[in-house]
Amino acid sequence: MSKAIFDQIEAAVKAKGAELVKMGGAVFQLNVGNDKLCIDLKNGSGSTKHGDGDKPDVTLTMKEEDFVAMAAGKLDGMQAFMGGKLKIAGNMMLAQKLGPILESAR
């Protein structure tokens, strides 16, 4: 299921890259279960890469079911973090920018 959401994120970055770069301004690393996606919304018109990114500004790690719920808008990122369902490494303030980016991929 996370692969389908990753595909939606990739499509959104391709379609709205420059707009998302203005919103994000960072490199996000998503580690969801065994799947990994790096979303570069810092450079150029944005890009995505499966696997680990070179130097992410923020890394978010969670279980697949929690990521699916968060991407669907059923789980708030702050609640996930406070409840231990979401681990954040790096610049925690940048993690807050991921919500609107996920919304644009819906």
Jmol script that loads the backbone (N, CA, C; Angstrom):
load data "model"
ATOM      1  N   MET A   1       0.816  -1.202   0.000  1.00  0.00           N
ATOM      2  CA  MET A   1       0.000   0.000   0.000  1.00  0.00           C
ATOM      3  C   MET A   1       0.861   1.268   0.000  1.00  0.00           C
ATOM      4  N   SER A   2       1.981   1.238   0.738  1.00  0.00           N
ATOM      5  CA  SER A   2       2.823   2.436   0.754  1.00  0.00           C
ATOM      6  C   SER A   2       3.400   2.712  -0.627  1.00  0.00           C
ATOM      7  N   LYS A   3       3.626   1.658  -1.440  1.00  0.00           N
ATOM      8  CA  LYS A   3       4.140   1.863  -2.794  1.00  0.00           C
ATOM      9  C   LYS A   3       3.156   2.691  -3.611  1.00  0.00           C
ATOM     10  N   ALA A   4       1.862   2.427  -3.465  1.00  0.00           N
ATOM     11  CA  ALA A   4       0.850   3.201  -4.194  1.00  0.00           C
ATOM     12  C   ALA A   4       0.888   4.669  -3.763  1.00  0.00           C
ATOM     13  N   ILE A   5       1.080   4.910  -2.489  1.00  0.00           N
ATOM     14  CA  ILE A   5       1.155   6.291  -1.994  1.00  0.00           C
ATOM     15  C   ILE A   5       2.453   6.942  -2.468  1.00  0.00           C
ATOM     16  N   PHE A   6       3.546   6.180  -2.444  1.00  0.00           N
ATOM     17  CA  PHE A   6       4.809   6.700  -2.977  1.00  0.00           C
ATOM     18  C   PHE A   6       4.625   7.098  -4.438  1.00  0.00           C
ATOM     19  N   ASP A   7       3.899   6.267  -5.210  1.00  0.00           N
ATOM     20  CA  ASP A   7       3.640   6.582  -6.621  1.00  0.00           C
ATOM     21  C   ASP A   7       2.859   7.889  -6.757  1.00  0.00           C
ATOM     22  N   GLN A   8       1.876   8.101  -5.866  1.00  0.00           N
ATOM     23  CA  GLN A   8       1.093   9.339  -5.888  1.00  0.00           C
ATOM     24  C   GLN A   8       1.976  10.542  -5.557  1.00  0.00           C
ATOM     25  N   ILE A   9       2.872  10.368  -4.594  1.00  0.00           N
ATOM     26  CA  ILE A   9       3.787  11.452  -4.226  1.00  0.00           C
ATOM     27  C   ILE A   9       4.703  11.771  -5.399  1.00  0.00           C
ATOM     28  N   GLU A  10       5.231  10.726  -6.042  1.00  0.00           N
ATOM     29  CA  GLU A  10       6.107  10.942  -7.198  1.00  0.00           C
ATOM     30  C   GLU A  10       5.373  11.682  -8.311  1.00  0.00           C
ATOM     31  N   ALA A  11       4.119  11.297  -8.569  1.00  0.00           N
ATOM     32  CA  ALA A  11       3.325  11.962  -9.608  1.00  0.00           C
ATOM     33  C   ALA A  11       3.083  13.425  -9.252  1.00  0.00           C
ATOM     34  N   ALA A  12       2.806  13.694  -7.979  1.00  0.00           N
ATOM     35  CA  ALA A  12       2.578  15.076  -7.542  1.00  0.00           C
ATOM     36  C   ALA A  12       3.841  15.914  -7.700  1.00  0.00           C
ATOM     37  N   VAL A  13       4.994  15.338  -7.381  1.00  0.00           N
ATOM     38  CA  VAL A  13       6.255  16.077  -7.522  1.00  0.00           C
ATOM     39  C   VAL A  13       6.529  16.367  -8.993  1.00  0.00           C
ATOM     40  N   LYS A  14       6.244  15.405  -9.864  1.00  0.00           N
ATOM     41  CA  LYS A  14       6.441  15.635 -11.301  1.00  0.00           C
ATOM     42  C   LYS A  14       5.497  16.716 -11.814  1.00  0.00           C
ATOM     43  N   ALA A  15       4.250  16.689 -11.352  1.00  0.00           N
ATOM     44  CA  ALA A  15       3.237  17.628 -11.850  1.00  0.00           C
ATOM     45  C   ALA A  15       3.354  19.019 -11.230  1.00  0.00           C
ATOM     46  N   LYS A  16       3.683  19.084  -9.939  1.00  0.00           N
ATOM     47  CA  LYS A  16       3.660  20.363  -9.214  1.00  0.00           C
ATOM     48  C   LYS A  16       4.991  20.661  -8.531  1.00  0.00           C
ATOM     49  N   GLY A  17       6.078  20.170  -9.102  1.00  0.00           N
ATOM     50  CA  GLY A  17       7.386  20.260  -8.456  1.00  0.00           C
ATOM     51  C   GLY A  17       7.765  21.631  -7.955  1.00  0.00           C
ATOM     52  N   ALA A  18       7.704  22.645  -8.821  1.00  0.00           N
ATOM     53  CA  ALA A  18       8.127  23.992  -8.424  1.00  0.00           C
ATOM     54  C   ALA A  18       7.272  24.524  -7.274  1.00  0.00           C
ATOM     55  N   GLU A  19       5.981  24.264  -7.336  1.00  0.00           N
ATOM     56  CA  GLU A  19       5.065  24.700  -6.268  1.00  0.00           C
ATOM     57  C   GLU A  19       5.402  23.993  -4.952  1.00  0.00           C
ATOM     58  N   LEU A  20       5.678  22.687  -5.026  1.00  0.00           N
ATOM     59  CA  LEU A  20       5.994  21.924  -3.821  1.00  0.00           C
ATOM     60  C   LEU A  20       7.354  22.314  -3.247  1.00  0.00           C
ATOM     61  N   VAL A  21       8.297  22.683  -4.110  1.00  0.00           N
ATOM     62  CA  VAL A  21       9.603  23.147  -3.631  1.00  0.00           C
ATOM     63  C   VAL A  21       9.420  24.415  -2.798  1.00  0.00           C
ATOM     64  N   LYS A  22       8.532  25.308  -3.242  1.00  0.00           N
ATOM     65  CA  LYS A  22       8.250  26.527  -2.469  1.00  0.00           C
ATOM     66  C   LYS A  22       7.643  26.180  -1.112  1.00  0.00           C
ATOM     67  N   MET A  23       6.783  25.153  -1.083  1.00  0.00           N
ATOM     68  CA  MET A  23       6.136  24.739   0.166  1.00  0.00           C
ATOM     69  C   MET A  23       7.105  23.999   1.087  1.00  0.00           C
ATOM     70  N   GLY A  24       7.908  23.122   0.503  1.00  0.00           N
ATOM     71  CA  GLY A  24       8.745  22.230   1.301  1.00  0.00           C
ATOM     72  C   GLY A  24      10.094  22.809   1.669  1.00  0.00           C
ATOM     73  N   GLY A  25      10.873  23.171   0.670  1.00  0.00           N
ATOM     74  CA  GLY A  25      12.186  23.746   0.914  1.00  0.00           C
ATOM     75  C   GLY A  25      13.141  22.840   1.666  1.00  0.00           C
ATOM     76  N   ALA A  26      12.973  21.515   1.511  1.00  0.00           N
ATOM     77  CA  ALA A  26      13.804  20.578   2.263  1.00  0.00           C
ATOM     78  C   ALA A  26      13.863  19.234   1.538  1.00  0.00           C
ATOM     79  N   VAL A  27      14.768  18.394   2.004  1.00  0.00           N
ATOM     80  CA  VAL A  27      14.850  17.017   1.517  1.00  0.00           C
ATOM     81  C   VAL A  27      14.272  16.125   2.610  1.00  0.00           C
ATOM     82  N   PHE A  28      13.218  15.396   2.264  1.00  0.00           N
ATOM     83  CA  PHE A  28      12.509  14.526   3.199  1.00  0.00           C
ATOM     84  C   PHE A  28      12.848  13.069   2.903  1.00  0.00           C
ATOM     85  N   GLN A  29      13.180  12.307   3.924  1.00  0.00           N
ATOM     86  CA  GLN A  29      13.400  10.873   3.782  1.00  0.00           C
ATOM     87  C   GLN A  29      12.252  10.172   4.493  1.00  0.00           C
ATOM     88  N   LEU A  30      11.502   9.351   3.755  1.00  0.00           N
ATOM     89  CA  LEU A  30      10.425   8.562   4.342  1.00  0.00           C
ATOM     90  C   LEU A  30      10.882   7.116   4.439  1.00  0.00           C
ATOM     91  N   ASN A  31      10.889   6.574   5.646  1.00  0.00           N
ATOM     92  CA  ASN A  31      11.185   5.166   5.874  1.00  0.00           C
ATOM     93  C   ASN A  31       9.907   4.533   6.404  1.00  0.00           C
ATOM     94  N   VAL A  32       9.250   3.782   5.535  1.00  0.00           N
ATOM     95  CA  VAL A  32       7.945   3.204   5.864  1.00  0.00           C
ATOM     96  C   VAL A  32       8.064   1.691   5.755  1.00  0.00           C
ATOM     97  N   GLY A  33       8.063   1.021   6.905  1.00  0.00           N
ATOM     98  CA  GLY A  33       8.285  -0.422   6.876  1.00  0.00           C
ATOM     99  C   GLY A  33       9.623  -0.700   6.212  1.00  0.00           C
ATOM    100  N   ASN A  34       9.615  -1.516   5.171  1.00  0.00           N
ATOM    101  CA  ASN A  34      10.843  -1.817   4.424  1.00  0.00           C
ATOM    102  C   ASN A  34      11.029  -0.914   3.213  1.00  0.00           C
ATOM    103  N   ASP A  35      10.086  -0.018   2.963  1.00  0.00           N
ATOM    104  CA  ASP A  35      10.145   0.876   1.804  1.00  0.00           C
ATOM    105  C   ASP A  35      10.752   2.219   2.201  1.00  0.00           C
ATOM    106  N   LYS A  36      11.496   2.795   1.261  1.00  0.00           N
ATOM    107  CA  LYS A  36      12.120   4.095   1.512  1.00  0.00           C
ATOM    108  C   LYS A  36      11.932   4.980   0.294  1.00  0.00           C
ATOM    109  N   LEU A  37      11.639   6.248   0.548  1.00  0.00           N
ATOM    110  CA  LEU A  37      11.499   7.230  -0.518  1.00  0.00           C
ATOM    111  C   LEU A  37      12.127   8.536  -0.056  1.00  0.00           C
ATOM    112  N   CYS A  38      12.980   9.096  -0.900  1.00  0.00           N
ATOM    113  CA  CYS A  38      13.568  10.406  -0.637  1.00  0.00           C
ATOM    114  C   CYS A  38      12.855  11.413  -1.534  1.00  0.00           C
ATOM    115  N   ILE A  39      12.340  12.471  -0.936  1.00  0.00           N
ATOM    116  CA  ILE A  39      11.629  13.518  -1.670  1.00  0.00           C
ATOM    117  C   ILE A  39      12.456  14.794  -1.561  1.00  0.00           C
ATOM    118  N   ASP A  40      13.042  15.202  -2.667  1.00  0.00           N
ATOM    119  CA  ASP A  40      13.866  16.411  -2.682  1.00  0.00           C
ATOM    120  C   ASP A  40      13.000  17.587  -3.119  1.00  0.00           C
ATOM    121  N   LEU A  41      12.597  18.389  -2.161  1.00  0.00           N
ATOM    122  CA  LEU A  41      11.823  19.599  -2.438  1.00  0.00           C
ATOM    123  C   LEU A  41      12.651  20.821  -2.057  1.00  0.00           C
ATOM    124  N   LYS A  42      13.945  20.698  -2.307  1.00  0.00           N
ATOM    125  CA  LYS A  42      14.876  21.767  -1.979  1.00  0.00           C
ATOM    126  C   LYS A  42      15.601  22.252  -3.233  1.00  0.00           C
ATOM    127  N   ASN A  43      15.824  21.352  -4.148  1.00  0.00           N
ATOM    128  CA  ASN A  43      16.656  21.634  -5.313  1.00  0.00           C
ATOM    129  C   ASN A  43      15.857  21.565  -6.610  1.00  0.00           C
ATOM    130  N   GLY A  44      16.106  22.523  -7.492  1.00  0.00           N
ATOM    131  CA  GLY A  44      15.463  22.523  -8.808  1.00  0.00           C
ATOM    132  C   GLY A  44      13.955  22.566  -8.706  1.00  0.00           C
ATOM    133  N   SER A  45      13.305  21.706  -9.492  1.00  0.00           N
ATOM    134  CA  SER A  45      11.840  21.640  -9.463  1.00  0.00           C
ATOM    135  C   SER A  45      11.368  20.393  -8.730  1.00  0.00           C
ATOM    136  N   GLY A  46      12.211  19.864  -7.858  1.00  0.00           N
ATOM    137  CA  GLY A  46      11.842  18.725  -7.035  1.00  0.00           C
ATOM    138  C   GLY A  46      12.103  17.403  -7.725  1.00  0.00           C
ATOM    139  N   SER A  47      12.329  16.374  -6.918  1.00  0.00           N
ATOM    140  CA  SER A  47      12.546  15.035  -7.449  1.00  0.00           C
ATOM    141  C   SER A  47      12.298  14.013  -6.354  1.00  0.00           C
ATOM    142  N   THR A  48      12.152  12.766  -6.771  1.00  0.00           N
ATOM    143  CA  THR A  48      11.994  11.669  -5.825  1.00  0.00           C
ATOM    144  C   THR A  48      12.977  10.569  -6.190  1.00  0.00           C
ATOM    145  N   LYS A  49      13.306   9.763  -5.199  1.00  0.00           N
ATOM    146  CA  LYS A  49      14.231   8.651  -5.417  1.00  0.00           C
ATOM    147  C   LYS A  49      13.885   7.554  -4.430  1.00  0.00           C
ATOM    148  N   HIS A  50      13.708   6.337  -4.935  1.00  0.00           N
ATOM    149  CA  HIS A  50      13.485   5.207  -4.034  1.00  0.00           C
ATOM    150  C   HIS A  50      14.800   4.872  -3.346  1.00  0.00           C
ATOM    151  N   GLY A  51      14.723   4.561  -2.075  1.00  0.00           N
ATOM    152  CA  GLY A  51      15.917   4.269  -1.294  1.00  0.00           C
ATOM    153  C   GLY A  51      16.302   5.458  -0.439  1.00  0.00           C
ATOM    154  N   ASP A  52      17.520   5.416   0.053  1.00  0.00           N
ATOM    155  CA  ASP A  52      18.015   6.476   0.928  1.00  0.00           C
ATOM    156  C   ASP A  52      18.464   7.692   0.132  1.00  0.00           C
ATOM    157  N   GLY A  53      18.166   8.863   0.658  1.00  0.00           N
ATOM    158  CA  GLY A  53      18.642  10.101   0.060  1.00  0.00           C
ATOM    159  C   GLY A  53      20.058  10.393   0.522  1.00  0.00           C
ATOM    160  N   ASP A  54      20.729  11.301  -0.174  1.00  0.00           N
ATOM    161  CA  ASP A  54      22.115  11.620   0.164  1.00  0.00           C
ATOM    162  C   ASP A  54      22.226  12.342   1.501  1.00  0.00           C
ATOM    163  N   LYS A  55      21.533  13.448   1.638  1.00  0.00           N
ATOM    164  CA  LYS A  55      21.599  14.222   2.879  1.00  0.00           C
ATOM    165  C   LYS A  55      20.225  14.793   3.199  1.00  0.00           C
ATOM    166  N   PRO A  56      19.314  13.952   3.711  1.00  0.00           N
ATOM    167  CA  PRO A  56      17.985  14.491   4.025  1.00  0.00           C
ATOM    168  C   PRO A  56      18.051  15.486   5.186  1.00  0.00           C
ATOM    169  N   ASP A  57      17.188  16.489   5.112  1.00  0.00           N
ATOM    170  CA  ASP A  57      17.078  17.459   6.200  1.00  0.00           C
ATOM    171  C   ASP A  57      16.283  16.879   7.360  1.00  0.00           C
ATOM    172  N   VAL A  58      15.341  15.994   7.031  1.00  0.00           N
ATOM    173  CA  VAL A  58      14.517  15.360   8.053  1.00  0.00           C
ATOM    174  C   VAL A  58      14.169  13.944   7.586  1.00  0.00           C
ATOM    175  N   THR A  59      14.214  13.008   8.524  1.00  0.00           N
ATOM    176  CA  THR A  59      13.879  11.616   8.235  1.00  0.00           C
ATOM    177  C   THR A  59      12.692  11.223   9.095  1.00  0.00           C
ATOM    178  N   LEU A  60      11.663  10.674   8.445  1.00  0.00           N
ATOM    179  CA  LEU A  60      10.466  10.226   9.146  1.00  0.00           C
ATOM    180  C   LEU A  60      10.372   8.711   9.006  1.00  0.00           C
ATOM    181  N   THR A  61      10.230   8.021  10.133  1.00  0.00           N
ATOM    182  CA  THR A  61      10.172   6.568  10.150  1.00  0.00           C
ATOM    183  C   THR A  61       8.877   6.141  10.828  1.00  0.00           C
ATOM    184  N   MET A  62       8.136   5.238  10.159  1.00  0.00           N
ATOM    185  CA  MET A  62       6.876   4.759  10.725  1.00  0.00           C
ATOM    186  C   MET A  62       6.487   3.426  10.106  1.00  0.00           C
ATOM    187  N   LYS A  63       5.524   2.772  10.722  1.00  0.00           N
ATOM    188  CA  LYS A  63       4.982   1.531  10.175  1.00  0.00           C
ATOM    189  C   LYS A  63       4.097   1.866   8.983  1.00  0.00           C
ATOM    190  N   GLU A  64       3.936   0.879   8.117  1.00  0.00           N
ATOM    191  CA  GLU A  64       3.154   1.109   6.903  1.00  0.00           C
ATOM    192  C   GLU A  64       1.712   1.506   7.203  1.00  0.00           C
ATOM    193  N   GLU A  65       1.068   0.817   8.143  1.00  0.00           N
ATOM    194  CA  GLU A  65      -0.340   1.130   8.413  1.00  0.00           C
ATOM    195  C   GLU A  65      -0.513   2.554   8.943  1.00  0.00           C
ATOM    196  N   ASP A  66       0.455   3.034   9.714  1.00  0.00           N
ATOM    197  CA  ASP A  66       0.382   4.407  10.222  1.00  0.00           C
ATOM    198  C   ASP A  66       0.609   5.418   9.101  1.00  0.00           C
ATOM    199  N   PHE A  67       1.527   5.100   8.179  1.00  0.00           N
ATOM    200  CA  PHE A  67       1.775   5.980   7.035  1.00  0.00           C
ATOM    201  C   PHE A  67       0.543   6.069   6.151  1.00  0.00           C
ATOM    202  N   VAL A  68      -0.102   4.931   5.914  1.00  0.00           N
ATOM    203  CA  VAL A  68      -1.315   4.910   5.088  1.00  0.00           C
ATOM    204  C   VAL A  68      -2.395   5.780   5.735  1.00  0.00           C
ATOM    205  N   ALA A  69      -2.565   5.652   7.047  1.00  0.00           N
ATOM    206  CA  ALA A  69      -3.564   6.460   7.760  1.00  0.00           C
ATOM    207  C   ALA A  69      -3.202   7.943   7.706  1.00  0.00           C
ATOM    208  N   MET A  70      -1.922   8.257   7.839  1.00  0.00           N
ATOM    209  CA  MET A  70      -1.497   9.651   7.793  1.00  0.00           C
ATOM    210  C   MET A  70      -1.693  10.231   6.398  1.00  0.00           C
ATOM    211  N   ALA A  71      -1.339   9.473   5.379  1.00  0.00           N
ATOM    212  CA  ALA A  71      -1.490   9.949   4.002  1.00  0.00           C
ATOM    213  C   ALA A  71      -2.956  10.145   3.641  1.00  0.00           C
ATOM    214  N   ALA A  72      -3.841   9.353   4.244  1.00  0.00           N
ATOM    215  CA  ALA A  72      -5.273   9.462   3.978  1.00  0.00           C
ATOM    216  C   ALA A  72      -5.927  10.564   4.805  1.00  0.00           C
ATOM    217  N   GLY A  73      -5.161  11.185   5.701  1.00  0.00           N
ATOM    218  CA  GLY A  73      -5.711  12.243   6.539  1.00  0.00           C
ATOM    219  C   GLY A  73      -6.436  11.722   7.762  1.00  0.00           C
ATOM    220  N   LYS A  74      -6.299  10.423   8.044  1.00  0.00           N
ATOM    221  CA  LYS A  74      -6.978   9.822   9.197  1.00  0.00           C
ATOM    222  C   LYS A  74      -6.124   9.857  10.463  1.00  0.00           C
ATOM    223  N   LEU A  75      -4.830  10.104  10.295  1.00  0.00           N
ATOM    224  CA  LEU A  75      -3.921  10.191  11.436  1.00  0.00           C
ATOM    225  C   LEU A  75      -3.131  11.487  11.308  1.00  0.00           C
ATOM    226  N   ASP A  76      -3.233  12.325  12.311  1.00  0.00           N
ATOM    227  CA  ASP A  76      -2.506  13.591  12.340  1.00  0.00           C
ATOM    228  C   ASP A  76      -1.034  13.324  12.650  1.00  0.00           C
ATOM    229  N   GLY A  77      -0.149  14.002  11.941  1.00  0.00           N
ATOM    230  CA  GLY A  77       1.281  13.811  12.139  1.00  0.00           C
ATOM    231  C   GLY A  77       1.731  14.086  13.561  1.00  0.00           C
ATOM    232  N   MET A  78       1.210  15.136  14.172  1.00  0.00           N
ATOM    233  CA  MET A  78       1.587  15.471  15.546  1.00  0.00           C
ATOM    234  C   MET A  78       1.119  14.383  16.510  1.00  0.00           C
ATOM    235  N   GLN A  79      -0.109  13.887  16.305  1.00  0.00           N
ATOM    236  CA  GLN A  79      -0.619  12.805  17.148  1.00  0.00           C
ATOM    237  C   GLN A  79       0.218  11.546  16.968  1.00  0.00           C
ATOM    238  N   ALA A  80       0.604  11.270  15.727  1.00  0.00           N
ATOM    239  CA  ALA A  80       1.433  10.095  15.455  1.00  0.00           C
ATOM    240  C   ALA A  80       2.773  10.216  16.177  1.00  0.00           C
ATOM    241  N   PHE A  81       3.362  11.405  16.132  1.00  0.00           N
ATOM    242  CA  PHE A  81       4.644  11.626  16.795  1.00  0.00           C
ATOM    243  C   PHE A  81       4.505  11.494  18.309  1.00  0.00           C
ATOM    244  N   MET A  82       3.509  12.169  18.870  1.00  0.00           N
ATOM    245  CA  MET A  82       3.309  12.138  20.321  1.00  0.00           C
ATOM    246  C   MET A  82       2.960  10.738  20.812  1.00  0.00           C
ATOM    247  N   GLY A  83       2.281   9.954  19.963  1.00  0.00           N
ATOM    248  CA  GLY A  83       1.894   8.594  20.328  1.00  0.00           C
ATOM    249  C   GLY A  83       2.963   7.554  20.039  1.00  0.00           C
ATOM    250  N   GLY A  84       4.126   7.992  19.572  1.00  0.00           N
ATOM    251  CA  GLY A  84       5.215   7.063  19.304  1.00  0.00           C
ATOM    252  C   GLY A  84       5.092   6.299  17.997  1.00  0.00           C
ATOM    253  N   LYS A  85       4.134   6.675  17.165  1.00  0.00           N
ATOM    254  CA  LYS A  85       3.946   5.988  15.885  1.00  0.00           C
ATOM    255  C   LYS A  85       4.833   6.562  14.787  1.00  0.00           C
ATOM    256  N   LEU A  86       5.389   7.732  15.020  1.00  0.00           N
ATOM    257  CA  LEU A  86       6.231   8.421  14.052  1.00  0.00           C
ATOM    258  C   LEU A  86       7.513   8.857  14.744  1.00  0.00           C
ATOM    259  N   LYS A  87       8.638   8.441  14.168  1.00  0.00           N
ATOM    260  CA  LYS A  87       9.937   8.866  14.688  1.00  0.00           C
ATOM    261  C   LYS A  87      10.527   9.870  13.706  1.00  0.00           C
ATOM    262  N   ILE A  88      11.080  10.943  14.246  1.00  0.00           N
ATOM    263  CA  ILE A  88      11.633  12.009  13.412  1.00  0.00           C
ATOM    264  C   ILE A  88      13.091  12.233  13.795  1.00  0.00           C
ATOM    265  N   ALA A  89      13.950  12.262  12.775  1.00  0.00           N
ATOM    266  CA  ALA A  89      15.363  12.586  12.982  1.00  0.00           C
ATOM    267  C   ALA A  89      15.697  13.777  12.095  1.00  0.00           C
ATOM    268  N   GLY A  90      16.523  14.667  12.601  1.00  0.00           N
ATOM    269  CA  GLY A  90      16.871  15.857  11.829  1.00  0.00           C
ATOM    270  C   GLY A  90      16.030  17.040  12.270  1.00  0.00           C
ATOM    271  N   ASN A  91      15.762  17.937  11.350  1.00  0.00           N
ATOM    272  CA  ASN A  91      15.036  19.172  11.635  1.00  0.00           C
ATOM    273  C   ASN A  91      13.542  18.884  11.802  1.00  0.00           C
ATOM    274  N   MET A  92      13.111  18.806  13.047  1.00  0.00           N
ATOM    275  CA  MET A  92      11.722  18.448  13.344  1.00  0.00           C
ATOM    276  C   MET A  92      10.724  19.474  12.809  1.00  0.00           C
ATOM    277  N   MET A  93      11.109  20.721  12.735  1.00  0.00           N
ATOM    278  CA  MET A  93      10.192  21.749  12.238  1.00  0.00           C
ATOM    279  C   MET A  93       9.834  21.496  10.772  1.00  0.00           C
ATOM    280  N   LEU A  94      10.775  20.965  10.009  1.00  0.00           N
ATOM    281  CA  LEU A  94      10.509  20.680   8.601  1.00  0.00           C
ATOM    282  C   LEU A  94       9.492  19.557   8.438  1.00  0.00           C
ATOM    283  N   ALA A  95       9.424  18.670   9.413  1.00  0.00           N
ATOM    284  CA  ALA A  95       8.480  17.556   9.332  1.00  0.00           C
ATOM    285  C   ALA A  95       7.043  18.066   9.228  1.00  0.00           C
ATOM    286  N   GLN A  96       6.765  19.221   9.810  1.00  0.00           N
ATOM    287  CA  GLN A  96       5.418  19.787   9.764  1.00  0.00           C
ATOM    288  C   GLN A  96       5.011  20.182   8.354  1.00  0.00           C
ATOM    289  N   LYS A  97       5.980  20.407   7.490  1.00  0.00           N
ATOM    290  CA  LYS A  97       5.674  20.798   6.115  1.00  0.00           C
ATOM    291  C   LYS A  97       5.222  19.619   5.268  1.00  0.00           C
ATOM    292  N   LEU A  98       5.420  18.408   5.766  1.00  0.00           N
ATOM    293  CA  LEU A  98       5.082  17.237   4.966  1.00  0.00           C
ATOM    294  C   LEU A  98       3.573  17.041   4.836  1.00  0.00           C
ATOM    295  N   GLY A  99       2.794  17.460   5.831  1.00  0.00           N
ATOM    296  CA  GLY A  99       1.337  17.302   5.783  1.00  0.00           C
ATOM    297  C   GLY A  99       0.709  17.890   4.533  1.00  0.00           C
ATOM    298  N   PRO A 100       0.938  19.174   4.253  1.00  0.00           N
ATOM    299  CA  PRO A 100       0.374  19.763   3.034  1.00  0.00           C
ATOM    300  C   PRO A 100       0.893  19.104   1.755  1.00  0.00           C
ATOM    301  N   ILE A 101       2.115  18.607   1.805  1.00  0.00           N
ATOM    302  CA  ILE A 101       2.674  17.930   0.635  1.00  0.00           C
ATOM    303  C   ILE A 101       1.946  16.611   0.403  1.00  0.00           C
ATOM    304  N   LEU A 102       1.676  15.872   1.478  1.00  0.00           N
ATOM    305  CA  LEU A 102       0.907  14.632   1.348  1.00  0.00           C
ATOM    306  C   LEU A 102      -0.505  14.924   0.845  1.00  0.00           C
ATOM    307  N   GLU A 103      -1.089  16.025   1.315  1.00  0.00           N
ATOM    308  CA  GLU A 103      -2.429  16.407   0.850  1.00  0.00           C
ATOM    309  C   GLU A 103      -2.440  16.652  -0.651  1.00  0.00           C
ATOM    310  N   SER A 104      -1.392  17.263  -1.159  1.00  0.00           N
ATOM    311  CA  SER A 104      -1.348  17.553  -2.597  1.00  0.00           C
ATOM    312  C   SER A 104      -1.203  16.289  -3.426  1.00  0.00           C
ATOM    313  N   ALA A 105      -0.781  15.202  -2.800  1.00  0.00           N
ATOM    314  CA  ALA A 105      -0.617  13.936  -3.519  1.00  0.00           C
ATOM    315  C   ALA A 105      -1.893  13.097  -3.517  1.00  0.00           C
ATOM    316  N   ARG A 106      -2.904  13.526  -2.767  1.00  0.00           N
ATOM    317  CA  ARG A 106      -4.156  12.740  -2.695  1.00  0.00           C
ATOM    318  C   ARG A 106      -4.946  12.844  -3.969  1.00  0.00           C
TER     319      ARG A 106
END
end "model"
wireframe off; spacefill off
backbone 0.3
color backbone group
